[in-house]
């Protein structure tokens, strides 16, 4: 009886400790998001990505806009989830095709290294994310410390492929030792992107020569886009256990 009570106490203590860590982490994410909100200038075109830290950014941006209207020329986003949240905060979201260029894009990342290169697309929106990023004058990622790695890896690399040649692409990736797997939905069917394509996740870890892999994927017929974002972001705000780290591209 005493042993059972002790185990229950230890479980509760562990749960409380985990909740405290999460609360602290959320607070740091909010601080990183607040720094990103301060970068937004009135009368500009803003790009907004997705992720847990970006969700804090959207709410804080909405609060700032209510206090002092930003009068943004336009705002575009990379996911339906962020679109809904932005609209709930009073913003009108435009399509990327309807604007000329994004002045500032705030987004998350699934992994980022010390060169400010990253892996994105865990949510399946890599093609739109890259299109927004490449058409932005300035890109900023806001992430938590768990996303930072010494070498890109530790997260499947998404590759969006056309259904018409997906099997040929899959076999090619398999022969190259890239450990491909189709991304599946909860019901076991293949995940379909916003553009009607499939995603093949490459599970090789760490990634072998990211720049070379990116070049190979870029030249592969049937590949629509991949989740390697190399040389595309200018700054990264990282919520660590004790502070916000600010990295800039040299």
Secondary structure as UniProt FT lines:
FT   HELIX           2..39
FT   TURN            42..43
FT   STRAND          45..48
FT   HELIX           52..67
FT   STRAND          74..77
FT   HELIX           80..88
FT   TURN            89..90
FT   HELIX           96..98
FT   STRAND          104..107
FT   STRAND          111..112
FT   TURN            114..115
FT   STRAND          118..119
FT   TURN            122..123
FT   HELIX           126..134
FT   STRAND          139..144
FT   HELIX           145..147
FT   STRAND          157..161
FT   HELIX           163..165
FT   HELIX           166..175
FT   TURN            176..177
FT   STRAND          180..182
FT   TURN            186..187
FT   TURN            194..195
FT   STRAND          198..202
FT   HELIX           210..218
FT   TURN            221..222
FT   STRAND          223..226
FT   STRAND          228..229
FT   STRAND          235..239
FT   STRAND          244..248
//
